Every structure is written in C-alpha cells, then in structure tokens.
Amino acid sequence: MVHAARQSFVDGWQQAMWAGVAVAGALFVYLLAHGPKTTTQGATTANEKGTASETLST
C-alpha cells in the first residue's frame, strides 16, 4: 500500500513538473514576442515628451 501511494505521488509530481515546463516555455515565447523593445538613441517615447503625463492630469 505504501509503495502504491509513493508511486502515485511520483507520477503526479512528474506531471506537475511537465506542466511547469510547458508554462515556462509559453511565457518565454510570450516574452520574446512582446518583451521590451529597444529604441534608437534619437527616438523619444511619449512619456519623455510629456504628452502621457499631461493627458493623465487633465
């Protein structure tokens, strides 16, 4: 009985580990697609221009 309980725990643990790997992989792909974008040195964002903060305060 102890052996069966231990085996079912190991089987469940293995499935949980694979589920974690799948979630981590999906998040990695999401970050690659939607992660931070680099800008050139001459480009400015809306926040640097002051337009975003002005629209929030009005």
Secondary structure as GFF3:
##gff-version 3
##sequence-region A 1 58
A	DSSP	alpha_helix	2	34	.	.	.	ID=ss1
A	DSSP	alpha_helix	46	49	.	.	.	ID=ss2
A	DSSP	alpha_helix	51	57	.	.	.	ID=ss3
###
